[in-house]
Amino acid sequence: MVLQPLIIGYILLSILEKTYEIFAISAILYISFIIFCRDTEVFINMRSDKPKRKKRTWLRVTGIVLLLLVIGIGAYAFTVWNSLTDAVDTMHQPVERETSKREESLSLSKKEPFSVLMLGVDEREGDSGRSDTMIVLTVNPEKKSVKMLSIPRDTRTEIVGHGTTDKINHAYAFGGVAMSMDTVENFLDIPIDYYMQINMEGFKDIVDAVGGVTVNNDLDFTYDGVHFAKGSITLDGEDALKFSRMRKQDPRGDFGRQLRQRLIIQAVLKEGASLNSLTNFNDIFSALSKNIKTNLTFDEMVDIQKNYKDAAGSIDQMTITGTGQTINKIWYLIVSDAEKTKIQNELKEHLAVN
């Protein structure tokens, strides 16, 4: 399963593409039928020949049915288009910040490598929210590859714009998306071009909208009253949320939870891009628009879908290693300078930046 540069662009545009593919096929069938009728001259001198009149009636009925099919699918495609653009407008939230890591502005139309910070934000009632999931994607169409780096939430680093050194996920609580992007950009020493914020509490709505997901679970555990058996399991939205939240029972800790979250995201992509999504696109668009925010514009999503598809052919999942340390009674993951430099150089090379 591919993890396209962005969830929303992939699901939304896949639904639109499938709709227009069906419309194009039906239109081609109708045009081919008209050409066939013209070339065989079945509409010439029909009134003087009774058998031909019957044939003419049959062809007219067939032509009308095909025409109605084209009109119906065209109207459906127009409805999908309107719903899609409304959803993208709702999700689009620009962020006021500038990066010093790029000498020139990024151009997606020129197929330049770009990066995205994915923030899985746990927003519950009475809580300002915290980014418990932080994933950086770098996408390089020339190399036809995507690198996906999961940053442990307890990683100790400078919180840019706050004047403190703290857990990296606290940047969101202190300064929202902008401070998270600045902090991650400083930590990795690469430009962070885009962000995608997912409300994990509402992620269950997205899972339900695509009809549930099937994942391959590598750890048998019970969490919040639900047993998750090892092997292939099918989850609804509520269970998918619980599946992606468990951390303490996993010997891998936060790394294990990040793995399960990626499994859910990939499964959502698979279901969202299937033909079944055409029948419930309104539910999918509604769930996405309520729970996902991004600074990507619709045109940029189209550019990514058009110019960067081949990059999904190779996905390299990277991890950060470190040592646990308690400072002032707070546990942190300390990443060594050598480990940080190794990660930075790999991402810089993939983004073709110095």
Residue pairs with C-beta under 8 A, 6 or more apart in sequence:
1 266
1 267
1 269
1 270
2 10
2 269
2 312
2 313
2 315
3 137
3 146
3 148
3 262
3 265
3 266
3 269
3 312
3 315
4 10
4 269
4 304
4 305
4 308
4 309
4 312
5 114
5 116
5 137
5 139
5 146
5 304
5 308
5 311
5 312
6 116
6 194
6 196
6 294
6 296
6 301
6 304
7 196
7 198
7 265
7 268
7 269
7 272
7 292
8 88
8 91
8 196
8 288
8 292
8 294
8 296
8 301
9 296
9 301
9 302
9 304
9 305
10 269
10 272
10 273
10 305
11 268
11 269
11 272
11 273
11 277
11 284
11 288
12 84
12 87
12 88
12 285
12 288
12 301
13 84
13 301
13 302
13 305
14 272
14 273
14 277
15 80
15 84
15 272
15 273
15 277
15 278
15 281
15 284
16 77
16 80
16 81
16 84
18 275
18 277
18 278
19 73
19 76
19 77
19 80
19 278
20 77
22 73
22 278
23 70
23 73
23 74
23 76
23 77
26 66
26 69
26 70
26 73
27 70
27 74
29 66
29 69
30 63
30 66
30 67
30 69
30 70
33 62
33 63
33 66
34 63
37 43
37 59
37 63
42 52
42 55
42 56
42 59
43 56
45 52
46 52
46 53
46 56
47 53
80 278
80 281
83 281
83 282
83 285
84 285
85 298
86 285
86 289
87 285
87 286
87 288
87 289
88 297
88 298
88 301
89 298
90 289
90 290
91 288
91 289
91 292
91 293
91 294
92 293
92 294
92 295
92 296
92 297
92 298
93 177
93 293
93 294
93 295
94 295
95 177
95 178
95 181
95 195
95 295
96 178
97 178
97 181
97 182
99 185
99 191
99 192
99 193
101 185
101 189
101 190
101 191
101 192
101 353
102 191
102 353
106 112
106 114
106 191
106 193
108 114
108 300
108 303
108 304
108 307
108 308
109 303
109 307
111 141
111 142
111 307
111 308
112 352
113 138
113 139
113 140
113 141
113 142
113 350
113 351
113 352
114 138
114 139
114 193
114 194
114 351
115 136
115 137
115 138
115 139
115 190
115 191
115 192
115 193
115 194
115 347
115 351
116 136
116 137
116 139
116 192
116 193
116 194
116 195
116 196
117 134
117 135
117 136
117 180
117 181
117 184
117 192
117 194
117 195
117 196
118 133
118 134
118 135
118 136
118 137
118 195
118 196
118 198
119 131
119 133
119 134
119 172
119 177
119 180
119 195
119 196
119 197
119 198
120 131
120 132
120 133
120 134
120 135
120 198
120 200
120 203
120 261
121 129
121 130
121 131
121 132
121 172
121 197
121 198
121 199
121 200
122 129
122 130
122 132
122 200
122 201
123 129
123 199
123 200
123 201
123 202
124 201
128 173
129 172
129 173
130 169
130 170
130 172
130 173
131 153
131 169
131 171
131 172
131 180
132 153
132 169
132 200
133 150
133 153
133 198
133 200
133 258
133 261
134 150
134 151
134 153
134 168
134 169
134 180
134 184
135 148
135 149
135 150
135 151
135 258
135 262
136 148
136 149
136 151
136 184
136 188
136 192
136 347
137 146
137 147
137 148
137 149
138 146
138 147
138 149
138 190
138 347
138 350
138 351
139 146
139 304
139 308
139 311
140 146
140 147
140 311
140 350
140 351
140 352
141 307
141 308
141 310
141 311
143 311
143 314
143 350
144 310
144 311
144 313
144 314
145 311
145 313
145 314
145 315
145 316
145 350
146 311
146 312
146 314
146 315
146 316
147 315
147 316
147 318
147 346
147 347
147 350
148 262
148 315
148 316
148 317
148 318
149 188
149 318
149 319
149 320
149 343
149 347
150 255
150 258
150 262
150 317
150 318
150 319
150 320
151 168
151 184
151 187
151 320
152 168
152 254
152 255
152 258
152 320
152 322
152 333
153 167
153 168
153 169
153 254
154 167
154 168
154 169
154 254
154 331
154 332
154 333
155 167
155 168
155 187
155 320
155 322
155 332
155 333
155 335
156 165
156 166
156 167
156 168
156 325
156 327
156 332
156 333
156 334
156 335
157 165
157 166
157 168
157 183
157 186
157 187
157 335
158 164
158 165
158 183
158 186
158 187
159 165
159 166
159 168
159 170
159 171
159 174
159 175
159 179
159 183
160 171
160 179
160 182
160 183
160 185
160 186
161 174
161 175
161 178
161 179
161 182
161 183
162 171
162 174
162 175
162 179
164 174
167 330
167 332
168 183
168 184
168 187
171 179
171 180
171 182
171 183
171 184
172 179
172 180
175 182
177 195
177 197
177 293
180 195
181 192
181 195
184 192
185 191
185 192
187 340
188 343
188 344
188 347
189 344
189 348
190 344
190 347
190 348
190 351
190 353
191 351
191 353
194 294
194 295
194 296
194 300
195 294
195 295
196 292
196 293
196 294
196 296
197 292
197 293
197 294
198 291
198 292
199 290
199 291
199 292
200 241
200 244
200 245
201 241
202 287
202 290
202 291
203 237
203 240
203 241
203 244
203 264
203 291
204 236
204 237
204 238
204 240
204 241
205 237
205 287
205 290
205 291
206 237
206 268
206 284
206 287
206 288
206 291
206 292
207 213
207 235
207 236
207 237
207 240
207 241
207 264
207 268
208 236
208 237
208 283
208 287
209 280
209 283
209 284
209 286
209 287
209 288
210 268
210 271
210 272
210 276
210 277
210 280
210 284
211 271
211 276
211 280
212 234
212 235
212 236
212 237
212 240
212 271
213 234
213 235
213 240
213 264
213 267
213 268
213 270
213 271
214 232
214 233
214 234
214 235
214 267
215 232
215 233
215 235
215 243
215 260
215 263
215 264
215 267
216 231
216 232
216 263
217 228
217 229
217 230
217 231
217 232
217 233
217 243
217 260
217 263
218 230
218 259
219 228
219 230
219 249
219 250
219 256
220 228
220 229
220 230
221 227
221 228
221 246
221 249
221 250
222 228
223 242
223 243
223 245
223 246
223 249
224 242
224 245
226 239
226 242
226 243
228 239
228 243
228 246
235 243
235 264
240 264
243 260
243 264
244 257
244 260
244 261
244 264
245 257
246 257
246 260
247 253
247 254
247 256
247 257
250 256
250 257
252 259
255 319
262 317
271 277
272 284
277 284
296 304
318 343
318 346
320 333
320 335
320 339
320 343
321 335
321 339
322 333
322 334
322 335
322 336
322 339
323 333
323 334
323 336
324 331
324 332
324 333
324 334
325 331
325 332
325 333
325 334
326 332
348 354
